[in-house]
């Protein structure tokens, strides 16, 4: 992708200048792009393993970018390192040790997280992670069902494979999180498989279970609703007599709450009650909320993130942000290039625009807003454009659906309001 047609190129000196006066805690994400297979469900679409590219990335490109960032990292209060991907557990132990040794004072950072694929890892990686003081392992189970894994083109593993890595991590004192996905093909067996997956996670004594849905499934809400009504699984079972708590921003209190958040927000997390206090103090799982782009949340309250590493990012670029900007890193012929996405005035304009939209009242739940920087591009369905580049789109969550009367009424009022505000 040619980012110069969309965003403004910036030098690394500009990047350093933006971080110079930051006083807030910083969360560091390190990108590991390669995957043993390209899973059908995956939104992020890692890059299929290629030995030549893998060697060049970990032996040259990533060390080079870390070296550039080192003066910045030395000046920041780093509170978390998150090694994600892609599939970080494809990195062999020797290379992993070399990469980790490049980060300044890593051993003293309070939280260090590593994602592992239970079908693609080296058990010696745990020794390396322990050596550098890692305390959290995220195991990408998705499902324990081999047929579902094959259907999704994912390297197959089973319960015993997961148990092996989980028990090894627990023996070293790691906090263990497990990622699950609700795969719904329309067959009722799928929901029973999902219920069984949750039970297996509890049996493994996982500290956290993250449940997400298959983003491509358009019937997720109705299907989950049917499963809950039929008693396939219920919140009482999930809470396991107080051992676990389901959390988005607060505890799950009802079936409707569970449905709303897993169908609309696409994710819900279940934590052991025993670690809730540590989680709230961000001693564990403090990375939550640092993995979404700045444009998704309130920029004044958002965490400060430095993203390091990039290679053929198909759907989502490696991004960094604080309260003043968001920029992305692009690997261009094995040289890191950086592009500005948003600056602070952009978000001020966003707040001012939505303050005006509030006079219309609560929008129908089927209506979704999308904001983008239109300094260099303008999409056909843009309703509003500000001289600073702020552009707003609005429409149905599922564009192919037929709008109801409430949808039409709200959209008409919105278009009239934006027409009066627009500078075009």
C-alpha positions in Angstrom: 0.0 0.0 0.0 1.3 3.5 -0.9 0.6 5.3 2.4 1.9 8.6 1.0 -1.4 8.9 -1.0 -3.4 8.7 2.3 -1.2 10.1 5.1 1.6 12.7 5.5 5.1 11.3 5.7 7.1 12.3 8.7 10.8 11.8 9.7 11.9 9.8 12.7 13.2 13.1 14.1 9.6 14.3 14.1 8.6 11.1 15.9 11.3 11.7 18.6 10.1 15.3 19.0 6.5 14.1 19.7 7.6 11.8 22.4 10.1 14.2 24.0 7.7 15.8 26.5 5.5 12.8 27.3 5.1 12.2 31.0 2.5 9.5 30.9 3.1 5.7 31.2 3.8 4.0 27.9 2.8 0.6 26.5 5.0 -1.0 23.9 3.7 -3.3 21.2 6.3 -5.4 19.2 5.0 -6.8 16.0 5.8 -10.4 14.9 4.3 -10.7 11.4 4.8 -14.3 10.3 2.2 -17.1 10.7 2.4 -20.9 10.0 -0.9 -20.6 8.1 -3.3 -17.9 7.2 -6.5 -18.5 9.2 -9.7 -17.8 7.4 -11.3 -15.9 10.3 -8.4 -13.6 11.0 -9.0 -9.9 10.5 -5.3 -9.0 10.9 -4.0 -11.4 8.3 -0.4 -12.2 9.2 2.1 -13.0 6.5 2.7 -16.7 5.6 6.1 -17.8 6.9 8.9 -17.3 4.5 12.4 -18.3 5.7 14.3 -15.5 3.8 11.9 -12.8 4.9 11.8 -14.2 8.4 15.6 -14.1 8.7 15.8 -10.5 7.3 13.1 -9.3 9.6 14.5 -10.6 12.8 18.2 -10.3 12.0 18.1 -6.8 10.3 14.8 -4.9 10.1 13.4 -5.3 13.7 16.8 -4.7 15.4 17.3 -1.6 13.3 13.9 -0.2 14.3 14.5 -1.0 18.0 17.8 0.8 17.8 16.1 3.9 16.4 13.6 3.8 19.2 16.1 3.1 22.0 16.7 6.8 23.0 12.9 7.3 23.1 12.4 4.1 25.2 15.1 5.1 27.6 13.3 8.4 28.3 9.8 6.9 28.8 8.2 5.2 31.7 7.5 1.9 30.0 5.0 -0.2 32.0 4.2 -3.0 29.5 5.7 -4.9 26.6 3.3 -6.9 24.4 4.7 -9.3 21.8 1.9 -9.9 19.3 1.3 -10.7 15.7 1.1 -12.6 13.6 2.5 -15.5 15.5 5.3 -14.5 18.0 5.9 -18.1 19.0 7.4 -18.7 15.5 10.5 -16.9 16.7 13.2 -19.4 17.6 14.6 -19.1 21.2 18.0 -17.8 20.2 16.6 -15.0 18.1 14.0 -14.3 20.7 16.8 -13.8 23.3 18.7 -11.5 21.0 15.7 -9.4 20.3 14.7 -9.0 23.9 18.2 -8.0 24.9 17.9 -5.0 22.6 15.2 -3.3 24.7 16.6 -1.1 27.5 15.9 -2.2 31.1 13.3 -4.7 30.0 13.7 -6.8 33.1 12.4 -4.0 35.3 9.2 -3.4 33.3 6.2 -4.5 35.4 4.2 -6.3 32.7 5.5 -8.4 29.8 3.1 -10.4 27.6 3.8 -12.9 24.9 1.3 -14.5 22.5 1.8 -18.2 21.8 0.2 -20.6 19.2 -0.3 -24.0 20.9 0.4 -25.7 17.6 3.5 -23.7 16.7 6.0 -23.0 19.5 9.2 -24.2 21.1 9.0 -25.1 24.8 12.5 -23.5 25.3 10.9 -20.1 24.5 9.4 -20.2 28.1 12.9 -20.3 29.5 13.9 -17.2 27.5 10.7 -15.4 28.6 11.4 -16.3 32.2 14.9 -15.0 31.9 13.6 -11.6 30.9 10.9 -11.5 33.6 7.8 -12.1 31.4 4.8 -12.7 33.6 1.9 -13.3 31.1 1.3 -15.8 28.4 -1.7 -15.5 26.0 -2.5 -18.9 24.4 -4.3 -18.6 21.1 -6.5 -21.6 21.4 -9.6 -20.2 19.4 -11.2 -23.7 19.8 -10.2 -27.1 20.9 -12.2 -28.7 18.1 -9.9 -30.1 15.4 -12.5 -30.0 12.6 -13.3 -26.4 13.3 -9.6 -25.6 13.2 -9.2 -27.4 9.9 -12.2 -25.5 8.5 -10.5 -22.2 9.5 -7.2 -23.3 8.0 -5.5 -23.1 11.4 -2.6 -25.4 12.4 -4.4 -28.1 14.4 -3.9 -28.6 18.2 -6.0 -30.4 20.8 -6.7 -30.1 24.5 -3.5 -32.0 25.5 -1.4 -29.7 23.4 -2.9 -26.7 25.1 -2.6 -28.4 28.5 1.1 -29.0 28.0 2.0 -25.3 27.3 -0.4 -24.0 30.0 0.9 -26.3 32.7 4.5 -25.5 31.7 3.8 -21.7 31.9 1.9 -22.1 35.2 4.9 -24.0 36.7 7.1 -21.0 36.0 4.6 -18.6 37.6 3.2 -17.1 34.4 -0.3 -15.6 34.3 -2.1 -17.5 31.6 -4.8 -16.1 29.3 -6.6 -18.1 26.6 -8.2 -16.6 23.5 -11.4 -18.3 22.2 -13.5 -17.5 19.1 -17.2 -18.4 18.7 -17.2 -20.1 15.3 -20.8 -20.3 14.2 -21.5 -22.0 10.8 -25.3 -22.3 11.4 -25.0 -25.8 12.8 -26.3 -26.0 16.4 -23.3 -28.3 17.2 -21.1 -25.2 17.0 -22.5 -23.6 20.1 -22.1 -26.8 22.1 -18.5 -26.9 20.9 -18.1 -23.3 22.2 -19.7 -24.2 25.5 -17.2 -27.1 25.8 -14.3 -24.8 24.9 -15.2 -22.5 27.8 -15.4 -25.5 30.2 -12.0 -26.8 29.1 -10.5 -23.3 29.8 -11.8 -23.4 33.3 -10.5 -26.9 33.7 -7.1 -25.6 32.8 -7.4 -23.0 35.5 -6.8 -20.1 33.1 -6.5 -16.7 34.7 -8.3 -15.0 31.8 -10.5 -16.2 28.9 -11.0 -13.7 26.0 -14.1 -14.6 23.9 -14.5 -13.1 20.5 -16.8 -13.8 17.6 -16.1 -14.5 14.0 -16.3 -11.0 12.5 -17.8 -12.4 9.3 -20.8 -14.0 10.9 -23.9 -11.7 10.4 -26.3 -13.8 12.5 -24.2 -13.9 15.6 -26.6 -12.0 17.9 -29.7 -14.1 17.1 -27.7 -17.3 17.2 -26.2 -16.6 20.6 -29.6 -15.5 21.9 -31.1 -18.8 20.9 -28.3 -20.7 22.5 -28.6 -18.8 25.8 -32.4 -19.2 25.8 -32.1 -23.0 25.3 -29.7 -23.2 28.2 -26.7 -24.4 26.2 -24.6 -22.3 28.5 -25.4 -19.6 31.0 -23.8 -16.9 33.0 -24.0 -18.9 36.2 -21.8 -21.5 34.7 -19.5 -18.9 33.3 -19.1 -17.3 36.8 -18.4 -20.8 38.3 -19.7 -19.9 41.8 -17.7 -16.7 42.0 -14.4 -18.0 40.7 -14.6 -16.1 37.5 -16.1 -12.7 36.6 -17.0 -11.6 33.0 -15.9 -8.1 32.3 -16.1 -5.5 29.6 -16.0 -2.2 31.5 -17.8 -3.8 34.5 -19.2 -7.2 35.5 -21.7 -9.0 33.4 -25.0 -8.8 35.2 -27.5 -10.2 32.8 -28.0 -12.3 29.7 -28.9 -9.2 27.7 -25.6 -7.5 28.8 -23.6 -10.5 27.7 -25.4 -10.6 24.3 -25.0 -6.9 23.7 -21.3 -6.8 24.3 -20.3 -10.0 22.6 -22.4 -9.3 19.5 -21.7 -5.6 19.1 -18.3 -5.1 20.7 -17.3 -8.6 19.4 -15.4 -9.5 22.6 -15.8 -10.2 26.3 -13.2 -11.2 28.8 -13.6 -13.5 31.8 -11.2 -13.1 34.7 -10.5 -15.1 37.8 -12.0 -13.2 40.7 -8.7 -13.7 42.5 -6.8 -11.4 40.1 -9.4 -8.6 39.7 -7.6 -6.3 42.2 -4.3 -6.8 40.4 -6.1 -6.3 37.1 -7.7 -3.0 38.2 -4.3 -1.7 39.4 -2.9 -2.8 36.0 -0.3 -5.1 37.5 -1.7 -7.7 35.2 -3.5 -7.3 31.8 -2.8 -3.6 31.9 -2.4 -3.8 28.1 -6.2 -3.9 27.7 -7.2 -0.7 25.9 -3.8 -0.1 24.4 -4.3 -2.2 21.3 -7.0 0.0 19.6 -6.0 2.9 17.4 -6.4 6.3 19.0 -9.3 7.2 16.7 -11.5 4.6 18.5 -11.5 6.2 21.9 -11.3 9.5 23.8 -7.8 10.7 23.1 -7.3 12.5 26.4 -7.9 9.3 28.4 -6.3 6.8 26.0 -3.2 4.9 26.8 0.1 6.0 25.2 1.4 3.3 22.9 4.6 2.8 20.9 4.3 0.2 18.1 7.5 -1.3 16.8 7.9 -3.5 13.7 6.1 -3.8 10.4 6.0 -6.2 7.5 3.2 -6.5 4.8 0.5 -5.5 7.2 -2.5 -6.4 5.1 -5.4 -5.0 7.2 -4.0 -3.1 10.1 -0.7 -1.1 10.3 1.5 -1.0 13.3 0.5 2.3 15.1 1.8 4.5 17.9 0.0 7.4 19.7 -0.1 9.7 22.7 -2.4 12.6 23.5 -1.0 14.6 20.6 -0.9 12.3 17.5 -1.2 8.9 16.0 1.2 7.7 13.4 2.0 4.3 11.6 5.1 2.5 10.7 5.5 1.0 7.2 8.2 -1.4 6.1 9.2 -0.2 2.6 12.0 -2.2 1.0 13.2 -3.1 4.5 13.5 0.5 5.5 11.1 1.9 8.2 8.9 4.8 7.1 6.5 6.7 9.2 3.2 8.5 8.4 1.1 10.9 10.5 -2.5 9.7 10.7 -4.1 12.2 13.2 -3.0 15.2 15.3 -4.6 16.6 18.4 -6.7 19.3 16.8 -8.4 16.5 14.8 -9.8 15.0 18.0 -10.8 18.4 19.3 -12.9 18.8 16.2 -14.3 15.3 16.7 -15.6 16.2 20.2 -17.0 19.5 19.0 -18.8 17.7 16.1 -20.4 15.0 18.3 -21.4 17.6 20.8 -23.5 19.2 18.0 -24.9 15.8 16.9 -26.1 15.0 20.5 -29.0 17.4 20.0 -30.6 14.7 17.7 -30.8 12.3 20.7 -29.6 8.8 20.9 -29.1 7.2 17.5 -30.8 3.9 16.6 -28.6 0.9 17.5 -28.4 0.0 13.9 -26.6 3.2 13.0 -22.8 3.4 13.1 -20.5 6.4 12.7 -17.1 6.3 11.1 -14.5 9.1 11.3 -11.4 9.3 9.1 -8.7 11.8 8.1 -9.6 13.2 4.7 -6.7 15.5 4.1 -5.7 13.5 1.1 -8.8 11.4 0.3 -12.5 11.8 0.3 -14.9 8.9 0.1 -18.2 9.0 -1.8 -20.5 8.5 1.2 -18.9 11.2 3.4 -21.6 13.3 5.0 -19.3 15.9 6.6 -15.9 17.4 5.9 -14.0 19.9 8.0 -11.0 22.0 6.7 -8.7 20.2 9.2 -9.4 16.9 7.4 -12.0 15.5 9.8 -14.6 13.5 7.7 -17.6 11.7 9.0 -19.6 8.8 7.5 -22.8 7.3 9.0 -25.0 4.5 8.0 -26.4 1.1 8.9 -24.1 -1.3 10.7 -24.9 -3.8 7.9 -25.1 -1.7 4.7 -27.1 -4.3 2.8 -29.9 -4.3 5.4 -33.1 -2.4 4.7 -33.4 0.7 6.9 -36.4 0.9 9.2 -38.5 4.1 9.6 -36.5 5.2 12.7 -33.2 4.7 10.8 -34.5 6.9 7.9 -35.8 9.6 10.2 -32.5 9.8 12.1 -30.4 9.8 9.0 -32.5 12.6 7.4 -32.1 14.8 10.6 -28.4 14.0 10.7 -27.9 14.9 7.0 -29.7 18.2 7.5 -27.6 19.0 10.6 -24.3 18.2 8.9 -25.3 20.1 5.8 -25.7 23.2 7.9 -22.3 22.6 9.6 -20.3 21.5 6.6 -17.7 23.8 5.1 -18.0 22.3 1.6 
